[in-house]
Amino acid sequence: MDPPNDFEALTKAFSGFGVDEDSMVSILGKWHSQHLESFRKRTPKFFLEDERLFERWDDHHIACLTKEFLRFKVLMFFLL
């Protein structure tokens, strides 16, 4: 997939109820450094510059992702 289609698929994986982990892993796992840099530039609300001008994830978005993965983990525990 080219990056614009990947961005749309990744956005779809994160939208709605829960996170589509399979899509997320399959998309991000094959990206090269140029794709990752392009993603960071196209999604500025997910990344913040700290006092040393390093990019880092926005803590709110990380907390939301952590919560979603924890829900998935609990669900998998009860299904198995």
N, C-alpha and C positions, 0 to 999 in steps of 0.2 A: 504494500500500500504506500502511496505517496503521503507526505506529511499532512497536507490539508485534509485528506480523507481520514487519516489517523487521528487528527485533532477532533474531527466530528465524531468519530467512533469512540474516542476516549471521553469526550463530553457526554455522550449518550451513556457510556458505562457508569459514569458518576451521577447521572440524573435519575430522578424517580426514587422509588423506595429501595434503599440499599445500594450496594455497589456490585457491578457485574465483574467479579474478580477474574474470571477466565479471560474476558476481553481485555481487561486492564493489563494482566500479566502478558498476554500474547502480543499486545501492542508495544508496551514499554520494554519488553524483553528483547526485542529485535531492533530497537532504535540505536543509531550511531550518535556520537557526541554532537554532530551538527543538528540532528533532529531534536535532541534534548535542549540545546541552546535556543533553537527556533521556538520550541514550546514555551520555554521560560520567557522569551520576549513577547510571545503572542498572548500570554496569560499573566499580565503583571499583577493582578490582584492576588495571585497565589504566592508570589515571591516578594520579599521585602529586602532592602539593603540595610545592613546593620551599620554601626558606627565606624567600622573599618571598611565599608563599602563592599562587603561580601554579600552575595545573595543567600537568602535562607528562606525556608518555607514559612508562611504565615502560621503562627501557632494555633489560631482558630481552626484553620482547615485541617491541620494535623490532628487536632483533637476530634474533629468530626470523622475523619478517616479511621482513627483509632477506635472510636465508638462503633463504627460500622463493622470493622473487622472483628471486634469483640462479640458483637451480635452474631456474626457469621460463625465464629468459633463455638459459641454456646449452642447455636442451632445444630451444627454438625455433631456436637457432643450428644445431644438428645436424639438425633436421628440414627446414630450408630449405636 
